[in-house]
Amino acid sequence: MGQIQKWNPYLVVAARVEVITQTEVAPAGTVVKVHRSCARHLGKTYESLYALGVDGRFHYVGSKRLSNYMSQLQLYNEEDYNTVPIPSYDIGEEDCPWCGEIGYGAIFCPPCNFFCCYGKVNGDTYECAYSHRGPLVQRRMNYIGRR
């Protein structure tokens, strides 16, 4: 642990919980961006922002719309961006800036290999913007964010 990896927007991190201190990851106050997709609006992406506190834990501070999907995807593929792991126990309730839905973290859609908001949750099933459906499954998964 402690190594910073290059950003890969399609990387799924193995489910595990690790204690991460602020000295291993980044200095306090560092804002980390986690890429998400709106389930209701096709092609609308956003970033959930987490700030590293002095207590060594990440805290959700808000979400920001990304205006141009392709340019933002290219931005994420740049080699000079470093990634930071966010432990699953630091993930909080997030709001989607496109549809306004609120949910705990985001839903992983295996066919898309991407995380989407709670915009099309019905009971115990989800649907992504590409109409993939599946059961809601609670997983303890570390997220990968970009500084």
Residue frames as a rotation matrix with the C-alpha (Angstrom) as fourth column:
MET 1
0.586 0.810 0.000 0.00
0.810 -0.586 0.000 0.00
0.000 0.000 -1.000 0.00
GLY 2
0.332 -0.444 -0.833 1.14
0.300 -0.787 0.539 3.58
-0.894 -0.429 -0.128 -0.18
GLN 3
-0.758 -0.585 0.290 2.10
0.442 -0.134 0.887 3.55
-0.480 0.800 0.360 -3.85
ILE 4
0.031 0.731 -0.682 0.27
-0.395 -0.617 -0.680 5.93
-0.918 0.290 0.270 -6.14
GLN 5
-0.315 -0.053 0.948 -0.96
0.659 0.706 0.258 4.30
-0.683 0.706 -0.187 -9.34
LYS 6
-0.985 0.029 -0.171 -1.70
-0.147 -0.658 0.739 5.83
-0.091 0.753 0.652 -12.72
TRP 7
-0.285 0.958 -0.029 -5.37
-0.613 -0.206 -0.763 6.60
-0.737 -0.199 0.646 -13.38
ASN 8
-0.979 0.178 -0.095 -7.41
0.035 0.617 0.787 4.00
0.199 0.767 -0.610 -15.19
PRO 9
-0.526 0.823 0.213 -11.12
-0.851 -0.509 -0.133 4.94
-0.001 -0.251 0.968 -15.38
TYR 10
0.332 0.692 -0.641 -12.12
-0.685 0.644 0.340 1.33
0.648 0.327 0.688 -15.99
LEU 11
-0.642 -0.674 -0.366 -10.12
-0.199 0.607 -0.769 -0.25
0.740 -0.421 -0.524 -13.18
VAL 12
0.628 0.774 0.084 -12.13
-0.349 0.184 0.919 -2.22
0.696 -0.606 0.385 -10.65
VAL 13
-0.391 -0.789 0.474 -10.37
-0.773 0.002 -0.634 -2.57
0.499 -0.615 -0.611 -7.35
ALA 14
-0.395 0.199 -0.897 -10.61
0.295 0.952 0.081 -5.87
0.870 -0.232 -0.435 -5.52
ALA 15
0.569 0.709 0.416 -12.97
-0.231 -0.348 0.909 -5.72
0.789 -0.614 -0.034 -2.55
ARG 16
0.014 -0.545 -0.839 -10.88
0.872 0.416 -0.256 -5.24
0.489 -0.728 0.481 0.56
VAL 17
0.921 0.251 0.298 -10.65
0.065 -0.852 0.519 -2.77
0.385 -0.459 -0.801 3.39
GLU 18
0.006 -0.966 -0.260 -7.28
0.870 0.133 -0.474 -1.32
0.492 -0.223 0.841 4.30
VAL 19
0.677 0.104 -0.728 -6.36
0.550 -0.729 0.408 1.32
-0.489 -0.677 -0.551 6.84
ILE 20
0.117 -0.596 0.795 -4.85
0.840 -0.367 -0.399 4.24
0.530 0.714 0.457 4.97
THR 21
0.217 -0.101 -0.971 -3.20
0.742 -0.630 0.231 7.09
-0.635 -0.770 -0.062 6.82
GLN 22
0.942 0.224 -0.250 -2.79
0.045 -0.822 -0.568 10.58
-0.333 0.524 -0.784 5.43
THR 23
0.170 -0.951 -0.257 0.99
-0.649 -0.305 0.697 10.22
-0.742 0.048 -0.669 5.21
GLU 24
-0.407 -0.296 0.864 0.67
0.316 0.842 0.438 7.17
-0.857 0.452 -0.249 2.95
VAL 25
0.222 0.658 0.719 -1.79
0.914 0.117 -0.389 8.76
-0.340 0.744 -0.576 0.54
ALA 26
-0.057 -0.135 0.989 -1.55
0.586 -0.806 -0.077 12.54
0.808 0.576 0.125 0.39
PRO 27
-0.955 -0.286 -0.077 -1.35
0.235 -0.574 -0.784 15.59
0.180 -0.767 0.615 2.64
ALA 28
-0.291 0.880 -0.376 -4.46
0.764 -0.023 -0.644 16.71
-0.575 -0.475 -0.666 4.53
GLY 29
0.004 0.404 -0.915 -6.71
-0.236 -0.888 -0.394 18.92
-0.972 0.217 0.092 2.43
THR 30
-0.923 -0.344 -0.174 -6.01
-0.261 0.225 0.939 17.04
-0.284 0.912 -0.297 -0.79
VAL 31
0.127 0.987 -0.096 -9.15
-0.704 0.021 -0.709 16.77
-0.698 0.157 0.698 -2.92
VAL 32
-0.870 -0.332 0.364 -9.63
-0.048 0.793 0.608 13.49
-0.490 0.511 -0.706 -4.78
LYS 33
-0.168 0.802 -0.574 -12.08
-0.940 -0.306 -0.151 13.16
-0.297 0.514 0.805 -7.70
VAL 34
-0.664 0.063 0.745 -13.96
0.080 0.997 -0.013 9.92
-0.744 0.051 -0.666 -8.39
HIS 35
-0.827 0.285 -0.485 -15.48
-0.556 -0.287 0.780 9.52
0.083 0.915 0.396 -11.86
ARG 36
-0.523 0.758 0.390 -19.20
0.202 0.555 -0.807 8.61
-0.828 -0.343 -0.444 -12.02
SER 37
-0.939 0.328 0.100 -22.00
0.058 -0.135 0.989 8.43
0.338 0.935 0.108 -14.60
CYS 38
-0.506 0.845 0.173 -25.65
-0.761 -0.343 -0.551 9.51
-0.406 -0.411 0.816 -14.31
ALA 39
-0.775 0.264 0.574 -28.03
0.294 0.955 -0.042 6.56
-0.559 0.136 -0.818 -14.62
ARG 40
0.236 0.969 -0.066 -30.84
0.447 -0.169 -0.878 8.70
-0.863 0.178 -0.474 -16.04
HIS 41
0.791 0.020 -0.612 -28.92
-0.410 -0.725 -0.553 10.75
-0.455 0.688 -0.565 -18.60
LEU 42
0.764 -0.458 0.455 -26.89
0.608 0.747 -0.268 8.87
-0.217 0.481 0.849 -21.22
GLY 43
0.208 -0.816 0.539 -23.32
0.756 -0.216 -0.618 10.13
0.620 0.536 0.572 -21.53
LYS 44
0.548 0.017 0.837 -23.57
-0.346 -0.905 0.245 12.57
0.762 -0.424 -0.490 -18.61
THR 45
0.155 -0.604 -0.781 -20.62
0.732 0.601 -0.320 12.10
0.663 -0.523 0.536 -16.29
TYR 46
0.725 0.031 0.688 -19.57
-0.364 -0.831 0.421 13.78
0.584 -0.556 -0.591 -13.08
GLU 47
-0.359 -0.858 -0.369 -16.96
0.140 0.341 -0.930 13.67
0.923 -0.385 -0.002 -10.36
SER 48
0.863 0.452 -0.224 -17.61
0.267 -0.032 0.963 13.05
0.428 -0.891 -0.149 -6.69
LEU 49
0.075 -0.855 0.513 -15.14
-0.267 -0.513 -0.816 15.06
0.961 -0.076 -0.267 -4.64
TYR 50
0.829 0.060 -0.556 -13.56
0.479 0.438 0.761 13.76
0.289 -0.897 0.334 -1.44
ALA 51
0.378 -0.713 0.590 -11.17
-0.546 -0.687 -0.479 15.78
0.747 -0.141 -0.649 0.74
LEU 52
0.061 -0.472 -0.879 -8.60
0.600 0.721 -0.346 14.15
0.797 -0.507 0.328 2.98
GLY 53
0.823 0.336 0.459 -9.08
-0.148 -0.652 0.744 15.42
0.549 -0.680 -0.487 6.53
VAL 54
-0.055 -0.863 0.503 -6.53
-0.846 -0.227 -0.483 15.87
0.530 -0.452 -0.717 9.29
ASP 55
0.297 0.253 0.921 -7.99
-0.780 0.620 0.081 12.71
-0.551 -0.742 0.382 10.84
GLY 56
-0.725 -0.680 0.110 -6.58
-0.463 0.599 0.653 10.72
-0.510 0.422 -0.749 7.89
ARG 57
-0.327 0.701 0.634 -10.04
0.625 0.664 -0.412 9.92
-0.709 0.261 -0.655 6.48
PHE 58
-0.935 0.093 0.341 -11.72
0.255 -0.493 0.832 11.08
0.245 0.865 0.438 3.29
HIS 59
-0.389 0.836 -0.387 -14.88
0.344 -0.257 -0.903 13.21
-0.854 -0.484 -0.188 3.54
TYR 60
-0.182 0.439 0.880 -17.40
0.980 0.005 0.199 13.77
0.083 0.898 -0.431 0.75
VAL 61
-0.607 -0.094 -0.789 -17.55
0.320 -0.938 -0.134 17.48
-0.727 -0.334 0.599 -0.14
GLY 62
0.187 0.758 -0.625 -19.78
-0.465 -0.492 -0.736 17.52
-0.866 0.428 0.260 -3.24
SER 63
0.038 -0.092 0.995 -20.17
0.735 0.677 0.035 16.56
-0.677 0.730 0.093 -6.88
LYS 64
-0.195 -0.199 -0.960 -19.26
-0.416 -0.870 0.265 18.40
-0.888 0.451 0.086 -10.07
ARG 65
0.812 0.525 0.255 -20.70
0.054 0.367 -0.929 17.97
-0.581 0.768 0.270 -13.57
LEU 66
-0.486 -0.867 0.112 -18.32
0.200 0.015 0.980 17.14
-0.851 0.498 0.166 -16.40
SER 67
0.137 0.659 -0.740 -19.46
-0.506 -0.595 -0.624 18.98
-0.851 0.460 0.252 -19.50
ASN 68
0.394 -0.049 -0.918 -17.79
-0.900 0.180 -0.396 17.13
0.184 0.983 0.027 -22.36
TYR 69
0.867 0.068 0.493 -17.57
-0.269 0.897 0.349 13.35
-0.419 -0.436 0.797 -21.96
MET 70
0.818 -0.559 0.137 -14.89
0.488 0.547 -0.680 12.65
0.305 0.623 0.721 -24.57
SER 71
0.233 -0.780 0.581 -12.54
-0.246 -0.625 -0.741 15.45
0.941 0.029 -0.338 -23.51
GLN 72
0.398 -0.051 0.916 -12.92
-0.917 -0.068 0.394 14.44
0.043 -0.996 -0.074 -19.88
LEU 73
0.962 -0.062 0.267 -12.21
0.038 0.995 0.093 10.80
-0.271 -0.079 0.959 -20.70
GLN 74
0.536 -0.818 0.210 -9.03
0.385 0.015 -0.923 11.89
0.751 0.575 0.323 -22.49
LEU 75
0.250 -0.407 0.878 -8.12
-0.705 -0.699 -0.123 13.99
0.664 -0.588 -0.462 -19.47
TYR 76
0.708 0.099 0.700 -8.40
-0.634 0.526 0.567 10.91
-0.312 -0.845 0.435 -17.26
ASN 77
0.919 -0.359 0.164 -6.07
0.394 0.854 -0.341 8.96
-0.018 0.378 0.926 -19.54
GLU 78
0.577 -0.754 0.315 -3.22
-0.469 -0.621 -0.627 11.44
0.669 0.214 -0.712 -19.17
GLU 79
0.294 -0.546 -0.785 -0.19
0.514 0.783 -0.352 9.78
0.806 -0.300 0.510 -17.63
ASP 80
-0.627 -0.674 0.390 0.72
0.066 -0.545 -0.836 12.66
0.776 -0.499 0.386 -15.33
TYR 81
0.157 0.728 0.667 -2.37
-0.797 -0.306 0.521 12.21
0.583 -0.613 0.532 -13.11
ASN 82
-0.880 -0.444 -0.168 -1.84
-0.228 0.706 -0.670 10.18
0.416 -0.552 -0.723 -9.97
THR 83
0.150 0.958 -0.243 -4.55
-0.158 0.266 0.951 8.14
0.976 -0.104 0.192 -8.35
VAL 84
-0.736 -0.255 0.627 -5.37
-0.636 -0.059 -0.770 7.76
0.234 -0.965 -0.118 -4.69
PRO 85
-0.541 0.581 -0.608 -7.28
0.412 0.813 0.411 4.83
0.734 -0.028 -0.679 -3.16
ILE 86
-0.420 0.516 0.746 -10.32
-0.815 -0.576 -0.060 5.78
0.399 -0.634 0.663 -1.07
PRO 87
-1.000 0.027 -0.010 -11.29
0.028 0.891 -0.453 3.09
-0.003 -0.453 -0.892 1.43
SER 88
-0.434 0.901 -0.022 -14.89
0.406 0.217 0.888 1.90
0.805 0.376 -0.460 1.28
TYR 89
0.014 0.461 -0.887 -15.52
1.000 0.003 0.018 3.00
0.011 -0.887 -0.461 4.88
ASP 90
-0.666 -0.275 -0.694 -14.80
0.338 -0.940 0.047 6.63
-0.665 -0.203 0.718 3.86
ILE 91
-0.839 0.423 0.342 -17.40
0.277 -0.209 0.938 6.68
0.468 0.882 0.059 1.07
GLY 92
-0.770 0.576 -0.274 -20.41
0.061 -0.362 -0.930 8.76
-0.635 -0.733 0.244 2.03
GLU 93
0.258 0.913 0.317 -23.79
0.688 0.057 -0.723 9.72
-0.678 0.404 -0.613 0.67
GLU 94
-0.833 -0.545 -0.094 -23.27
0.273 -0.553 0.787 11.34
-0.481 0.630 0.610 -2.72
ASP 95
0.304 0.921 -0.245 -25.61
0.091 -0.284 -0.955 13.37
-0.948 0.267 -0.170 -4.89
CYS 96
-0.244 -0.291 0.925 -25.74
0.922 0.226 0.314 13.23
-0.300 0.930 0.213 -8.68
PRO 97
-0.573 -0.016 -0.819 -25.49
0.039 -0.999 -0.008 16.75
-0.819 -0.036 0.573 -10.14
TRP 98
-0.958 0.230 -0.171 -27.41
-0.190 -0.063 0.980 15.67
0.214 0.971 0.104 -13.26
CYS 99
-0.278 0.914 -0.294 -30.55
0.196 0.354 0.914 14.02
0.940 0.197 -0.278 -11.82
GLY 100
-0.119 0.191 0.974 -30.34
-0.759 -0.650 0.035 14.97
0.640 -0.736 0.222 -8.15
GLU 101
0.753 0.401 -0.522 -30.56
-0.044 0.822 0.568 11.43
0.657 -0.405 0.636 -6.74
ILE 102
0.078 -0.685 0.725 -28.74
-0.970 -0.219 -0.102 10.74
0.228 -0.695 -0.681 -3.47
GLY 103
0.906 0.178 -0.384 -27.17
-0.117 0.977 0.176 7.41
0.407 -0.115 0.906 -2.57
TYR 104
0.669 -0.684 0.291 -24.34
-0.283 0.127 0.951 5.79
-0.687 -0.718 -0.108 -0.67
GLY 105
-0.429 -0.887 0.169 -21.36
-0.036 0.204 0.978 5.93
-0.903 0.414 -0.119 -3.02
ALA 106
-0.136 0.365 -0.921 -22.26
-0.977 -0.205 0.063 4.68
-0.166 0.908 0.384 -6.48
ILE 107
0.616 0.433 0.658 -23.53
-0.292 0.901 -0.320 1.51
-0.732 0.005 0.681 -8.12
PHE 108
-0.547 -0.823 -0.153 -21.08
-0.536 0.204 0.819 -0.62
-0.643 0.530 -0.553 -10.08
CYS 109
0.673 0.712 -0.202 -22.53
-0.581 0.339 -0.740 -1.81
-0.458 0.615 0.642 -13.41
PRO 110
0.029 -0.735 0.678 -20.52
0.036 0.678 0.734 -4.91
-0.999 0.003 0.046 -14.51
PRO 111
0.450 0.116 0.885 -21.52
0.832 0.304 -0.463 -4.77
-0.323 0.945 0.041 -18.22
CYS 112
0.924 -0.097 0.371 -20.42
0.080 -0.897 -0.434 -1.10
0.375 0.431 -0.821 -18.40
ASN 113
0.130 -0.871 -0.474 -17.47
0.939 0.262 -0.224 -1.64
0.319 -0.416 0.852 -16.05
PHE 114
-0.631 -0.235 0.739 -18.32
0.123 -0.971 -0.204 1.76
0.766 -0.038 0.642 -14.58
PHE 115
-0.689 0.382 -0.615 -20.01
0.670 0.015 -0.742 3.38
-0.274 -0.924 -0.266 -11.57
CYS 116
-0.479 0.612 0.629 -23.39
0.260 -0.586 0.768 5.09
0.838 0.532 0.121 -11.93
CYS 117
-0.806 0.251 0.536 -25.69
-0.569 -0.578 -0.585 7.04
0.163 -0.776 0.609 -9.61
TYR 118
-0.819 0.546 0.175 -28.90
0.309 0.678 -0.667 5.81
-0.483 -0.492 -0.724 -7.96
GLY 119
-0.717 0.496 -0.489 -31.11
-0.621 -0.773 0.128 7.56
-0.315 0.396 0.863 -10.54
LYS 120
-0.041 0.720 -0.693 -32.88
-0.828 0.364 0.427 4.41
0.559 0.591 0.581 -11.77
VAL 121
-0.975 -0.221 -0.036 -33.06
-0.149 0.763 -0.629 2.22
0.167 -0.607 -0.777 -8.68
ASN 122
-0.003 1.000 -0.026 -36.33
-0.782 0.014 0.623 0.37
0.623 0.022 0.782 -8.28
GLY 123
0.933 0.339 0.120 -36.62
-0.327 0.662 0.675 -1.64
0.150 -0.669 0.728 -5.07
ASP 124
0.478 -0.784 0.397 -33.65
-0.160 0.366 0.917 -3.98
-0.864 -0.501 0.050 -4.99
THR 125
0.270 -0.415 0.869 -32.60
0.909 0.406 -0.089 -3.61
-0.316 0.814 0.487 -8.65
TYR 126
-0.058 -0.365 -0.929 -30.70
-0.068 -0.927 0.369 -0.94
-0.996 0.085 0.029 -10.55
GLU 127
0.618 0.107 0.779 -30.61
0.758 0.182 -0.626 0.17
-0.209 0.977 0.031 -14.17
CYS 128
-0.369 -0.796 -0.480 -27.82
0.484 -0.606 0.631 2.19
-0.793 0.001 0.609 -15.79
ALA 129
-0.029 0.329 -0.944 -28.16
-0.536 -0.802 -0.263 4.74
-0.844 0.498 0.200 -18.60
TYR 130
-0.650 -0.272 -0.709 -27.44
-0.756 0.328 0.567 1.96
0.079 0.905 -0.419 -21.14
SER 131
0.316 0.946 -0.065 -30.41
-0.895 0.321 0.311 -0.07
0.316 -0.040 0.948 -19.80
HIS 132
-0.447 -0.446 -0.776 -28.28
-0.030 0.874 -0.485 -2.74
0.894 -0.194 -0.404 -18.13
ARG 133
0.448 0.665 0.597 -30.16
-0.712 -0.138 0.688 -4.12
0.541 -0.734 0.412 -15.14
GLY 134
-0.286 -0.509 -0.812 -29.10
0.154 0.812 -0.563 -6.08
0.946 -0.286 -0.154 -12.12
PRO 135
0.631 0.503 -0.591 -29.62
0.623 0.126 0.772 -6.68
0.463 -0.855 -0.234 -8.41
LEU 136
0.483 -0.473 0.737 -28.32
-0.611 -0.785 -0.102 -4.19
0.626 -0.401 -0.668 -5.90
VAL 137
0.615 -0.400 -0.680 -25.44
0.593 0.803 0.063 -5.94
0.520 -0.442 0.731 -4.14
GLN 138
0.906 -0.328 0.268 -23.67
-0.423 -0.733 0.533 -4.35
0.022 -0.596 -0.803 -1.20
ARG 139
0.585 -0.795 -0.164 -19.91
0.645 0.578 -0.500 -4.69
0.492 0.187 0.850 -1.56
ARG 140
0.738 -0.513 -0.438 -17.00
0.088 -0.570 0.817 -3.41
-0.669 -0.641 -0.376 0.48
MET 141
0.480 -0.518 0.709 -14.89
0.871 0.181 -0.457 -1.97
0.108 0.836 0.538 -2.31
ASN 142
-0.133 -0.585 -0.800 -12.10
0.440 -0.758 0.481 0.58
-0.888 -0.288 0.358 -2.29
TYR 143
0.885 0.418 0.204 -12.56
0.388 -0.422 -0.819 3.33
-0.256 0.804 -0.536 -4.86
ILE 144
-0.258 -0.950 0.177 -9.84
0.916 -0.182 0.358 4.85
-0.308 0.255 0.917 -7.01
GLY 145
0.819 0.499 -0.282 -9.81
0.419 -0.857 -0.301 8.62
-0.392 0.128 -0.911 -7.31
ARG 146
0.136 -0.740 0.659 -7.67
0.868 -0.231 -0.439 11.15
0.477 0.632 0.611 -9.14
ARG 147
-0.108 -0.247 -0.963 -5.91
0.731 -0.676 0.092 14.14
-0.674 -0.694 0.254 -7.60
